[in-house]
Amino acid sequence: MSYRKIGRDKDQRKALLRNLTTSFLRDEKIETTEAKAKEVRKIAEKMITLAKKNTLASRRQALSYLTDEDVVTKLFENIGPKFQERQGGYTRVLKKGPRDGDGAPIAIIELVE
């Protein structure tokens, strides 16, 4: 399995992606660097697929990854049922342009309506 290292060691990368994914599912839209957005998309798609199953095991699996219980509740009660008929592609990444300061490519990741 390939992934982006995002310039961090394993523990920092895992914590960053957990927090970004939790924030994304809470707000349904975040602005971050392009590389981080693409990594968050992979994880968020898997979380939404778990929410569509809506079993106790899938809820526990989501709860073990996401950092906020309220986000897990929202995921299983609102987001999962919304995408019940959709076979994937729950998110979109829009490129915004370079960031002022360091010129890093910025992207917006959001849920598809």
Backbone as XML, in Angstrom:
<?xml version="1.0"?>
<chain id="A" units="angstrom">
  <residue number="1" name="MET">
    <atom name="N" x="0.851" y="-1.186" z="0.000"/>
    <atom name="CA" x="0.000" y="0.000" z="0.000"/>
    <atom name="C" x="0.891" y="1.242" z="0.000"/>
  </residue>
  <residue number="2" name="SER">
    <atom name="N" x="0.641" y="2.130" z="-0.917"/>
    <atom name="CA" x="1.443" y="3.350" z="-0.972"/>
    <atom name="C" x="0.703" y="4.493" z="-0.294"/>
  </residue>
  <residue number="3" name="TYR">
    <atom name="N" x="1.466" y="5.408" z="0.240"/>
    <atom name="CA" x="0.892" y="6.562" z="0.913"/>
    <atom name="C" x="1.920" y="7.677" z="0.907"/>
  </residue>
  <residue number="4" name="ARG">
    <atom name="N" x="1.463" y="8.872" z="1.226"/>
    <atom name="CA" x="2.356" y="10.029" z="1.300"/>
    <atom name="C" x="2.881" y="10.159" z="2.723"/>
  </residue>
  <residue number="5" name="LYS">
    <atom name="N" x="4.148" y="10.467" z="2.864"/>
    <atom name="CA" x="4.731" y="10.591" z="4.195"/>
    <atom name="C" x="4.480" y="11.957" z="4.815"/>
  </residue>
  <residue number="6" name="ILE">
    <atom name="N" x="4.190" y="12.949" z="4.013"/>
    <atom name="CA" x="3.838" y="14.303" z="4.460"/>
    <atom name="C" x="4.903" y="14.894" z="5.387"/>
  </residue>
  <residue number="7" name="GLY">
    <atom name="N" x="6.151" y="14.466" z="5.243"/>
    <atom name="CA" x="7.250" y="15.043" z="5.997"/>
    <atom name="C" x="7.191" y="14.807" z="7.493"/>
  </residue>
  <residue number="8" name="ARG">
    <atom name="N" x="6.588" y="13.697" z="7.918"/>
    <atom name="CA" x="6.456" y="13.397" z="9.334"/>
    <atom name="C" x="6.770" y="11.936" z="9.580"/>
  </residue>
  <residue number="9" name="ASP">
    <atom name="N" x="7.130" y="11.599" z="10.835"/>
    <atom name="CA" x="7.320" y="10.186" z="11.144"/>
    <atom name="C" x="5.953" y="9.530" z="11.354"/>
  </residue>
  <residue number="10" name="LYS">
    <atom name="N" x="5.960" y="8.234" z="11.547"/>
    <atom name="CA" x="4.727" y="7.448" z="11.565"/>
    <atom name="C" x="3.693" y="7.945" z="12.571"/>
  </residue>
  <residue number="11" name="ASP">
    <atom name="N" x="4.113" y="8.180" z="13.817"/>
    <atom name="CA" x="3.162" y="8.580" z="14.855"/>
    <atom name="C" x="2.578" y="9.960" z="14.591"/>
  </residue>
  <residue number="12" name="GLN">
    <atom name="N" x="3.415" y="10.893" z="14.162"/>
    <atom name="CA" x="2.932" y="12.247" z="13.858"/>
    <atom name="C" x="1.969" y="12.219" z="12.677"/>
  </residue>
  <residue number="13" name="ARG">
    <atom name="N" x="2.308" y="11.425" z="11.656"/>
    <atom name="CA" x="1.466" y="11.327" z="10.461"/>
    <atom name="C" x="0.107" y="10.739" z="10.812"/>
  </residue>
  <residue number="14" name="LYS">
    <atom name="N" x="0.104" y="9.686" z="11.643"/>
    <atom name="CA" x="-1.153" y="9.059" z="12.032"/>
    <atom name="C" x="-2.025" y="10.034" z="12.821"/>
  </residue>
  <residue number="15" name="ALA">
    <atom name="N" x="-1.422" y="10.755" z="13.763"/>
    <atom name="CA" x="-2.175" y="11.725" z="14.560"/>
    <atom name="C" x="-2.725" y="12.848" z="13.681"/>
  </residue>
  <residue number="16" name="LEU">
    <atom name="N" x="-1.917" y="13.336" z="12.770"/>
    <atom name="CA" x="-2.344" y="14.405" z="11.862"/>
    <atom name="C" x="-3.541" y="13.955" z="11.023"/>
  </residue>
  <residue number="17" name="LEU">
    <atom name="N" x="-3.450" y="12.766" z="10.437"/>
    <atom name="CA" x="-4.524" y="12.283" z="9.570"/>
    <atom name="C" x="-5.789" y="11.967" z="10.367"/>
  </residue>
  <residue number="18" name="ARG">
    <atom name="N" x="-5.642" y="11.464" z="11.588"/>
    <atom name="CA" x="-6.818" y="11.219" z="12.429"/>
    <atom name="C" x="-7.538" y="12.532" z="12.728"/>
  </residue>
  <residue number="19" name="ASN">
    <atom name="N" x="-6.773" y="13.557" z="13.103"/>
    <atom name="CA" x="-7.373" y="14.847" z="13.437"/>
    <atom name="C" x="-7.972" y="15.518" z="12.207"/>
  </residue>
  <residue number="20" name="LEU">
    <atom name="N" x="-7.272" y="15.456" z="11.065"/>
    <atom name="CA" x="-7.811" y="16.052" z="9.845"/>
    <atom name="C" x="-9.097" y="15.343" z="9.405"/>
  </residue>
  <residue number="21" name="THR">
    <atom name="N" x="-9.109" y="14.022" z="9.487"/>
    <atom name="CA" x="-10.307" y="13.268" z="9.096"/>
    <atom name="C" x="-11.472" y="13.577" z="10.029"/>
  </residue>
  <residue number="22" name="THR">
    <atom name="N" x="-11.210" y="13.668" z="11.316"/>
    <atom name="CA" x="-12.258" y="14.014" z="12.280"/>
    <atom name="C" x="-12.812" y="15.404" z="11.989"/>
  </residue>
  <residue number="23" name="SER">
    <atom name="N" x="-11.926" y="16.363" z="11.743"/>
    <atom name="CA" x="-12.374" y="17.723" z="11.426"/>
    <atom name="C" x="-13.164" y="17.751" z="10.127"/>
  </residue>
  <residue number="24" name="PHE">
    <atom name="N" x="-12.697" y="16.995" z="9.141"/>
    <atom name="CA" x="-13.391" y="16.958" z="7.850"/>
    <atom name="C" x="-14.809" y="16.403" z="8.003"/>
  </residue>
  <residue number="25" name="LEU">
    <atom name="N" x="-14.956" y="15.315" z="8.737"/>
    <atom name="CA" x="-16.286" y="14.725" z="8.895"/>
    <atom name="C" x="-17.189" y="15.589" z="9.772"/>
  </residue>
  <residue number="26" name="ARG">
    <atom name="N" x="-16.610" y="16.362" z="10.698"/>
    <atom name="CA" x="-17.399" y="17.278" z="11.521"/>
    <atom name="C" x="-17.910" y="18.443" z="10.685"/>
  </residue>
  <residue number="27" name="ASP">
    <atom name="N" x="-17.005" y="19.068" z="9.915"/>
    <atom name="CA" x="-17.345" y="20.284" z="9.181"/>
    <atom name="C" x="-17.807" y="20.027" z="7.752"/>
  </residue>
  <residue number="28" name="GLU">
    <atom name="N" x="-17.557" y="18.829" z="7.232"/>
    <atom name="CA" x="-17.902" y="18.405" z="5.877"/>
    <atom name="C" x="-17.140" y="19.156" z="4.797"/>
  </residue>
  <residue number="29" name="LYS">
    <atom name="N" x="-16.156" y="19.981" z="5.195"/>
    <atom name="CA" x="-15.348" y="20.724" z="4.237"/>
    <atom name="C" x="-14.161" y="21.317" z="4.985"/>
  </residue>
  <residue number="30" name="ILE">
    <atom name="N" x="-12.945" y="21.074" z="4.498"/>
    <atom name="CA" x="-11.762" y="21.693" z="5.097"/>
    <atom name="C" x="-10.815" y="22.146" z="3.996"/>
  </residue>
  <residue number="31" name="GLU">
    <atom name="N" x="-9.937" y="23.060" z="4.358"/>
    <atom name="CA" x="-8.920" y="23.569" z="3.450"/>
    <atom name="C" x="-7.560" y="23.174" z="4.012"/>
  </residue>
  <residue number="32" name="THR">
    <atom name="N" x="-6.759" y="22.495" z="3.211"/>
    <atom name="CA" x="-5.452" y="22.020" z="3.645"/>
    <atom name="C" x="-4.559" y="21.884" z="2.415"/>
  </residue>
  <residue number="33" name="THR">
    <atom name="N" x="-3.361" y="21.359" z="2.606"/>
    <atom name="CA" x="-2.491" y="21.184" z="1.442"/>
    <atom name="C" x="-3.032" y="20.045" z="0.579"/>
  </residue>
  <residue number="34" name="GLU">
    <atom name="N" x="-2.630" y="20.053" z="-0.674"/>
    <atom name="CA" x="-3.137" y="19.079" z="-1.630"/>
    <atom name="C" x="-2.794" y="17.646" z="-1.213"/>
  </residue>
  <residue number="35" name="ALA">
    <atom name="N" x="-1.562" y="17.418" z="-0.773"/>
    <atom name="CA" x="-1.141" y="16.071" z="-0.375"/>
    <atom name="C" x="-1.949" y="15.577" z="0.822"/>
  </residue>
  <residue number="36" name="LYS">
    <atom name="N" x="-2.153" y="16.441" z="1.812"/>
    <atom name="CA" x="-2.931" y="16.049" z="2.988"/>
    <atom name="C" x="-4.378" y="15.775" z="2.599"/>
  </residue>
  <residue number="37" name="ALA">
    <atom name="N" x="-4.941" y="16.578" z="1.709"/>
    <atom name="CA" x="-6.327" y="16.393" z="1.279"/>
    <atom name="C" x="-6.502" y="15.041" z="0.591"/>
  </residue>
  <residue number="38" name="LYS">
    <atom name="N" x="-5.536" y="14.660" z="-0.222"/>
    <atom name="CA" x="-5.635" y="13.381" z="-0.925"/>
    <atom name="C" x="-5.526" y="12.199" z="0.034"/>
  </residue>
  <residue number="39" name="GLU">
    <atom name="N" x="-4.735" y="12.334" z="1.075"/>
    <atom name="CA" x="-4.628" y="11.279" z="2.078"/>
    <atom name="C" x="-5.902" y="11.206" z="2.926"/>
  </residue>
  <residue number="40" name="VAL">
    <atom name="N" x="-6.440" y="12.370" z="3.291"/>
    <atom name="CA" x="-7.680" y="12.401" z="4.076"/>
    <atom name="C" x="-8.823" y="11.789" z="3.275"/>
  </residue>
  <residue number="41" name="ARG">
    <atom name="N" x="-8.830" y="12.022" z="1.968"/>
    <atom name="CA" x="-9.885" y="11.469" z="1.120"/>
    <atom name="C" x="-9.929" y="9.942" z="1.227"/>
  </residue>
  <residue number="42" name="LYS">
    <atom name="N" x="-8.768" y="9.287" z="1.199"/>
    <atom name="CA" x="-8.722" y="7.822" z="1.295"/>
    <atom name="C" x="-9.375" y="7.341" z="2.585"/>
  </residue>
  <residue number="43" name="ILE">
    <atom name="N" x="-9.015" y="7.981" z="3.685"/>
    <atom name="CA" x="-9.514" y="7.549" z="4.992"/>
    <atom name="C" x="-11.003" y="7.873" z="5.136"/>
  </residue>
  <residue number="44" name="ALA">
    <atom name="N" x="-11.404" y="9.062" z="4.713"/>
    <atom name="CA" x="-12.805" y="9.487" z="4.847"/>
    <atom name="C" x="-13.727" y="8.583" z="4.033"/>
  </residue>
  <residue number="45" name="GLU">
    <atom name="N" x="-13.297" y="8.181" z="2.851"/>
    <atom name="CA" x="-14.116" y="7.289" z="2.022"/>
    <atom name="C" x="-14.330" y="5.959" z="2.753"/>
  </residue>
  <residue number="46" name="LYS">
    <atom name="N" x="-13.289" y="5.457" z="3.407"/>
    <atom name="CA" x="-13.417" y="4.201" z="4.154"/>
    <atom name="C" x="-14.349" y="4.369" z="5.348"/>
  </residue>
  <residue number="47" name="MET">
    <atom name="N" x="-14.266" y="5.525" z="6.025"/>
    <atom name="CA" x="-15.138" y="5.779" z="7.176"/>
    <atom name="C" x="-16.603" y="5.856" z="6.736"/>
  </residue>
  <residue number="48" name="ILE">
    <atom name="N" x="-16.875" y="6.498" z="5.617"/>
    <atom name="CA" x="-18.247" y="6.605" z="5.129"/>
    <atom name="C" x="-18.774" y="5.233" z="4.721"/>
  </residue>
  <residue number="49" name="THR">
    <atom name="N" x="-17.921" y="4.409" z="4.121"/>
    <atom name="CA" x="-18.318" y="3.043" z="3.772"/>
    <atom name="C" x="-18.659" y="2.250" z="5.025"/>
  </residue>
  <residue number="50" name="LEU">
    <atom name="N" x="-17.881" y="2.431" z="6.098"/>
    <atom name="CA" x="-18.214" y="1.783" z="7.377"/>
    <atom name="C" x="-19.577" y="2.250" z="7.878"/>
  </residue>
  <residue number="51" name="ALA">
    <atom name="N" x="-19.832" y="3.549" z="7.746"/>
    <atom name="CA" x="-21.099" y="4.117" z="8.228"/>
    <atom name="C" x="-22.282" y="3.567" z="7.437"/>
  </residue>
  <residue number="52" name="LYS">
    <atom name="N" x="-22.069" y="3.259" z="6.172"/>
    <atom name="CA" x="-23.147" y="2.695" z="5.370"/>
    <atom name="C" x="-23.530" y="1.297" z="5.850"/>
  </residue>
  <residue number="53" name="LYS">
    <atom name="N" x="-22.554" y="0.536" z="6.364"/>
    <atom name="CA" x="-22.840" y="-0.803" z="6.894"/>
    <atom name="C" x="-23.670" y="-0.715" z="8.172"/>
  </residue>
  <residue number="54" name="ASN">
    <atom name="N" x="-23.332" y="0.261" z="9.029"/>
    <atom name="CA" x="-24.066" y="0.550" z="10.263"/>
    <atom name="C" x="-24.229" y="-0.676" z="11.160"/>
  </residue>
  <residue number="55" name="THR">
    <atom name="N" x="-23.123" y="-1.365" z="11.403"/>
    <atom name="CA" x="-23.132" y="-2.461" z="12.368"/>
    <atom name="C" x="-22.369" y="-2.009" z="13.608"/>
  </residue>
  <residue number="56" name="LEU">
    <atom name="N" x="-22.503" y="-2.765" z="14.677"/>
    <atom name="CA" x="-21.781" y="-2.447" z="15.902"/>
    <atom name="C" x="-20.275" y="-2.517" z="15.663"/>
  </residue>
  <residue number="57" name="ALA">
    <atom name="N" x="-19.839" y="-3.512" z="14.913"/>
    <atom name="CA" x="-18.413" y="-3.660" z="14.631"/>
    <atom name="C" x="-17.880" y="-2.482" z="13.819"/>
  </residue>
  <residue number="58" name="SER">
    <atom name="N" x="-18.640" y="-2.033" z="12.835"/>
    <atom name="CA" x="-18.182" y="-0.898" z="12.025"/>
    <atom name="C" x="-18.177" y="0.388" z="12.846"/>
  </residue>
  <residue number="59" name="ARG">
    <atom name="N" x="-19.137" y="0.534" z="13.739"/>
    <atom name="CA" x="-19.168" y="1.710" z="14.618"/>
    <atom name="C" x="-17.953" y="1.722" z="15.548"/>
  </residue>
  <residue number="60" name="ARG">
    <atom name="N" x="-17.604" y="0.569" z="16.091"/>
    <atom name="CA" x="-16.430" y="0.482" z="16.962"/>
    <atom name="C" x="-15.144" y="0.750" z="16.193"/>
  </residue>
  <residue number="61" name="GLN">
    <atom name="N" x="-15.081" y="0.269" z="14.963"/>
    <atom name="CA" x="-13.891" y="0.507" z="14.144"/>
    <atom name="C" x="-13.728" y="1.997" z="13.861"/>
  </residue>
  <residue number="62" name="ALA">
    <atom name="N" x="-14.824" y="2.679" z="13.535"/>
    <atom name="CA" x="-14.769" y="4.122" z="13.299"/>
    <atom name="C" x="-14.400" y="4.864" z="14.582"/>
  </residue>
  <residue number="63" name="LEU">
    <atom name="N" x="-14.941" y="4.426" z="15.697"/>
    <atom name="CA" x="-14.664" y="5.062" z="16.979"/>
    <atom name="C" x="-13.207" y="4.887" z="17.400"/>
  </residue>
  <residue number="64" name="SER">
    <atom name="N" x="-12.598" y="3.786" z="16.981"/>
    <atom name="CA" x="-11.188" y="3.567" z="17.322"/>
    <atom name="C" x="-10.267" y="4.483" z="16.514"/>
  </residue>
  <residue number="65" name="TYR">
    <atom name="N" x="-10.741" y="5.002" z="15.371"/>
    <atom name="CA" x="-9.895" y="5.873" z="14.547"/>
    <atom name="C" x="-10.185" y="7.350" z="14.777"/>
  </residue>
  <residue number="66" name="LEU">
    <atom name="N" x="-11.448" y="7.724" z="14.754"/>
    <atom name="CA" x="-11.818" y="9.129" z="14.900"/>
    <atom name="C" x="-11.660" y="9.564" z="16.355"/>
  </residue>
  <residue number="67" name="THR">
    <atom name="N" x="-11.383" y="10.846" z="16.564"/>
    <atom name="CA" x="-11.047" y="11.324" z="17.904"/>
    <atom name="C" x="-12.218" y="11.933" z="18.664"/>
  </residue>
  <residue number="68" name="ASP">
    <atom name="N" x="-13.420" y="11.944" z="18.084"/>
    <atom name="CA" x="-14.559" y="12.593" z="18.728"/>
    <atom name="C" x="-15.808" y="11.723" z="18.571"/>
  </residue>
  <residue number="69" name="GLU">
    <atom name="N" x="-16.434" y="11.377" z="19.691"/>
    <atom name="CA" x="-17.625" y="10.522" z="19.648"/>
    <atom name="C" x="-18.787" y="11.194" z="18.912"/>
  </residue>
  <residue number="70" name="ASP">
    <atom name="N" x="-18.911" y="12.516" z="19.042"/>
    <atom name="CA" x="-19.994" y="13.228" z="18.361"/>
    <atom name="C" x="-19.856" y="13.118" z="16.849"/>
  </residue>
  <residue number="71" name="VAL">
    <atom name="N" x="-18.623" y="13.089" z="16.353"/>
    <atom name="CA" x="-18.388" y="12.950" z="14.909"/>
    <atom name="C" x="-18.788" y="11.554" z="14.445"/>
  </residue>
  <residue number="72" name="VAL">
    <atom name="N" x="-18.520" y="10.540" z="15.266"/>
    <atom name="CA" x="-18.919" y="9.174" z="14.920"/>
    <atom name="C" x="-20.441" y="9.084" z="14.850"/>
  </residue>
  <residue number="73" name="THR">
    <atom name="N" x="-21.117" y="9.706" z="15.805"/>
    <atom name="CA" x="-22.580" y="9.730" z="15.791"/>
    <atom name="C" x="-23.092" y="10.406" z="14.536"/>
  </residue>
  <residue number="74" name="LYS">
    <atom name="N" x="-22.511" y="11.552" z="14.204"/>
    <atom name="CA" x="-22.920" y="12.270" z="12.983"/>
    <atom name="C" x="-22.659" y="11.419" z="11.754"/>
  </residue>
  <residue number="75" name="LEU">
    <atom name="N" x="-21.513" y="10.744" z="11.728"/>
    <atom name="CA" x="-21.153" y="9.901" z="10.593"/>
    <atom name="C" x="-22.184" y="8.802" z="10.374"/>
  </residue>
  <residue number="76" name="PHE">
    <atom name="N" x="-22.591" y="8.134" z="11.445"/>
    <atom name="CA" x="-23.499" y="6.996" z="11.301"/>
    <atom name="C" x="-24.961" y="7.404" z="11.176"/>
  </residue>
  <residue number="77" name="GLU">
    <atom name="N" x="-25.352" y="8.561" z="11.718"/>
    <atom name="CA" x="-26.756" y="8.960" z="11.660"/>
    <atom name="C" x="-27.087" y="9.878" z="10.491"/>
  </residue>
  <residue number="78" name="ASN">
    <atom name="N" x="-26.110" y="10.687" z="10.025"/>
    <atom name="CA" x="-26.394" y="11.652" z="8.967"/>
    <atom name="C" x="-25.662" y="11.335" z="7.665"/>
  </residue>
  <residue number="79" name="ILE">
    <atom name="N" x="-24.354" y="11.205" z="7.748"/>
    <atom name="CA" x="-23.545" y="11.078" z="6.538"/>
    <atom name="C" x="-23.719" y="9.718" z="5.873"/>
  </residue>
  <residue number="80" name="GLY">
    <atom name="N" x="-23.656" y="8.633" z="6.658"/>
    <atom name="CA" x="-23.793" y="7.290" z="6.094"/>
    <atom name="C" x="-25.092" y="7.084" z="5.333"/>
  </residue>
  <residue number="81" name="PRO">
    <atom name="N" x="-26.248" y="7.379" z="5.950"/>
    <atom name="CA" x="-27.512" y="7.206" z="5.235"/>
    <atom name="C" x="-27.633" y="8.087" z="3.989"/>
  </residue>
  <residue number="82" name="LYS">
    <atom name="N" x="-26.995" y="9.261" z="4.009"/>
    <atom name="CA" x="-27.066" y="10.172" z="2.859"/>
    <atom name="C" x="-26.439" y="9.543" z="1.611"/>
  </residue>
  <residue number="83" name="PHE">
    <atom name="N" x="-25.411" y="8.712" z="1.818"/>
    <atom name="CA" x="-24.701" y="8.105" z="0.695"/>
    <atom name="C" x="-25.041" y="6.628" z="0.512"/>
  </residue>
  <residue number="84" name="GLN">
    <atom name="N" x="-26.170" y="6.180" z="1.055"/>
    <atom name="CA" x="-26.536" y="4.764" z="1.020"/>
    <atom name="C" x="-26.608" y="4.203" z="-0.399"/>
  </residue>
  <residue number="85" name="GLU">
    <atom name="N" x="-27.107" y="4.983" z="-1.336"/>
    <atom name="CA" x="-27.267" y="4.503" z="-2.714"/>
    <atom name="C" x="-26.017" y="4.724" z="-3.563"/>
  </residue>
  <residue number="86" name="ARG">
    <atom name="N" x="-25.055" y="5.459" z="-3.069"/>
    <atom name="CA" x="-23.864" y="5.804" z="-3.839"/>
    <atom name="C" x="-22.781" y="4.742" z="-3.647"/>
  </residue>
  <residue number="87" name="GLN">
    <atom name="N" x="-22.120" y="4.365" z="-4.735"/>
    <atom name="CA" x="-21.128" y="3.291" z="-4.697"/>
    <atom name="C" x="-19.701" y="3.819" z="-4.593"/>
  </residue>
  <residue number="88" name="GLY">
    <atom name="N" x="-19.475" y="4.847" z="-3.801"/>
    <atom name="CA" x="-18.139" y="5.417" z="-3.648"/>
    <atom name="C" x="-18.095" y="6.817" z="-4.212"/>
  </residue>
  <residue number="89" name="GLY">
    <atom name="N" x="-16.946" y="7.461" z="-4.114"/>
    <atom name="CA" x="-16.805" y="8.821" z="-4.612"/>
    <atom name="C" x="-17.593" y="9.805" z="-3.768"/>
  </residue>
  <residue number="90" name="TYR">
    <atom name="N" x="-17.422" y="9.722" z="-2.450"/>
    <atom name="CA" x="-18.195" y="10.572" z="-1.548"/>
    <atom name="C" x="-17.573" y="11.953" z="-1.355"/>
  </residue>
  <residue number="91" name="THR">
    <atom name="N" x="-16.320" y="12.103" z="-1.765"/>
    <atom name="CA" x="-15.616" y="13.365" z="-1.542"/>
    <atom name="C" x="-15.087" y="13.929" z="-2.852"/>
  </residue>
  <residue number="92" name="ARG">
    <atom name="N" x="-14.777" y="15.224" z="-2.823"/>
    <atom name="CA" x="-14.113" y="15.849" z="-3.961"/>
    <atom name="C" x="-13.009" y="16.743" z="-3.436"/>
  </residue>
  <residue number="93" name="VAL">
    <atom name="N" x="-11.911" y="16.790" z="-4.176"/>
    <atom name="CA" x="-10.776" y="17.639" z="-3.831"/>
    <atom name="C" x="-10.650" y="18.694" z="-4.917"/>
  </residue>
  <residue number="94" name="LEU">
    <atom name="N" x="-10.783" y="19.953" z="-4.522"/>
    <atom name="CA" x="-10.671" y="21.071" z="-5.454"/>
    <atom name="C" x="-9.362" y="21.800" z="-5.202"/>
  </residue>
  <residue number="95" name="LYS">
    <atom name="N" x="-8.576" y="22.007" z="-6.245"/>
    <atom name="CA" x="-7.317" y="22.724" z="-6.092"/>
    <atom name="C" x="-7.598" y="24.213" z="-6.024"/>
  </residue>
  <residue number="96" name="LYS">
    <atom name="N" x="-6.943" y="24.876" z="-5.073"/>
    <atom name="CA" x="-7.202" y="26.297" z="-4.839"/>
    <atom name="C" x="-6.071" y="27.190" z="-5.331"/>
  </residue>
  <residue number="97" name="GLY">
    <atom name="N" x="-4.837" y="26.676" z="-5.321"/>
    <atom name="CA" x="-3.701" y="27.476" z="-5.744"/>
    <atom name="C" x="-2.642" y="27.500" z="-4.668"/>
  </residue>
  <residue number="98" name="PRO">
    <atom name="N" x="-1.566" y="28.234" z="-4.896"/>
    <atom name="CA" x="-0.473" y="28.243" z="-3.925"/>
    <atom name="C" x="-0.798" y="29.074" z="-2.682"/>
  </residue>
  <residue number="99" name="ARG">
    <atom name="N" x="-0.239" y="28.656" z="-1.554"/>
    <atom name="CA" x="-0.416" y="29.357" z="-0.294"/>
    <atom name="C" x="0.569" y="30.525" z="-0.240"/>
  </residue>
  <residue number="100" name="ASP">
    <atom name="N" x="0.109" y="31.667" z="0.285"/>
    <atom name="CA" x="1.006" y="32.792" z="0.503"/>
    <atom name="C" x="2.036" y="32.381" z="1.543"/>
  </residue>
  <residue number="101" name="GLY">
    <atom name="N" x="3.254" y="32.763" z="1.348"/>
    <atom name="CA" x="4.293" y="32.446" z="2.318"/>
    <atom name="C" x="5.236" y="31.390" z="1.784"/>
  </residue>
  <residue number="102" name="ASP">
    <atom name="N" x="4.764" y="30.133" z="1.717"/>
    <atom name="CA" x="5.666" y="29.074" z="1.264"/>
    <atom name="C" x="5.305" y="28.511" z="-0.104"/>
  </residue>
  <residue number="103" name="GLY">
    <atom name="N" x="4.180" y="28.912" z="-0.666"/>
    <atom name="CA" x="3.809" y="28.481" z="-2.011"/>
    <atom name="C" x="3.313" y="27.048" z="-2.087"/>
  </residue>
  <residue number="104" name="ALA">
    <atom name="N" x="2.960" y="26.458" z="-0.958"/>
    <atom name="CA" x="2.448" y="25.075" z="-0.965"/>
    <atom name="C" x="1.090" y="25.034" z="-1.671"/>
  </residue>
  <residue number="105" name="PRO">
    <atom name="N" x="0.863" y="24.012" z="-2.495"/>
    <atom name="CA" x="-0.435" y="23.910" z="-3.192"/>
    <atom name="C" x="-1.557" y="23.624" z="-2.194"/>
  </residue>
  <residue number="106" name="ILE">
    <atom name="N" x="-2.588" y="24.455" z="-2.197"/>
    <atom name="CA" x="-3.703" y="24.340" z="-1.273"/>
    <atom name="C" x="-4.900" y="23.706" z="-2.011"/>
  </residue>
  <residue number="107" name="ALA">
    <atom name="N" x="-5.659" y="22.896" z="-1.288"/>
    <atom name="CA" x="-6.839" y="22.252" z="-1.846"/>
    <atom name="C" x="-7.963" y="22.290" z="-0.827"/>
  </residue>
  <residue number="108" name="ILE">
    <atom name="N" x="-9.178" y="22.214" z="-1.331"/>
    <atom name="CA" x="-10.369" y="22.138" z="-0.485"/>
    <atom name="C" x="-10.944" y="20.737" z="-0.683"/>
  </residue>
  <residue number="109" name="ILE">
    <atom name="N" x="-11.171" y="20.026" z="0.413"/>
    <atom name="CA" x="-11.815" y="18.726" z="0.330"/>
    <atom name="C" x="-13.205" y="18.862" z="0.940"/>
  </residue>
  <residue number="110" name="GLU">
    <atom name="N" x="-14.217" y="18.347" z="0.221"/>
    <atom name="CA" x="-15.590" y="18.481" z="0.687"/>
    <atom name="C" x="-16.394" y="17.249" z="0.316"/>
  </residue>
  <residue number="111" name="LEU">
    <atom name="N" x="-17.493" y="17.059" z="1.006"/>
    <atom name="CA" x="-18.401" y="15.965" z="0.683"/>
    <atom name="C" x="-19.197" y="16.315" z="-0.558"/>
  </residue>
  <residue number="112" name="VAL">
    <atom name="N" x="-19.453" y="15.332" z="-1.400"/>
    <atom name="CA" x="-20.276" y="15.502" z="-2.584"/>
    <atom name="C" x="-21.727" y="15.539" z="-2.131"/>
  </residue>
  <residue number="113" name="GLU">
    <atom name="N" x="-22.523" y="16.407" z="-2.707"/>
    <atom name="CA" x="-23.942" y="16.502" z="-2.304"/>
    <atom name="C" x="-24.775" y="15.410" z="-2.886"/>
  </residue>
</chain>
